[in-house]
């Protein structure tokens, strides 16, 4: 069985997480981001999660969303690869 490196996941990947957000990832909190600062993420998600103007785009807001199966606490969150 092969494993996938966490760092090799493509931009736009959503991942359930607990603990501090690792480098290269952002919490899925619906914020607007500048397209020029996160070009790979913008190419991956575009305006899927809302248009924030000419220079910005939004990432998904997954706060309060939980996986259907498994244990989940308030300490858990979703993160998105930048």
C-alpha angles and dihedrals in degrees: 000000000000125000130216119232112240088225093053095062112115125251112275094037112143116214134179109238143177123199133021114349108255124235112276093032134086132201113258095244102137096253124156116245131194112255093218092056096047105030097152092050091046090051089051100048105017110178094330091123097040139301115266098185135281097310102033142055133192132243121215121280105226097161110137093015119122135188115260094238131035138040117302132176136183087265090067123085141162120256131194127216113241 
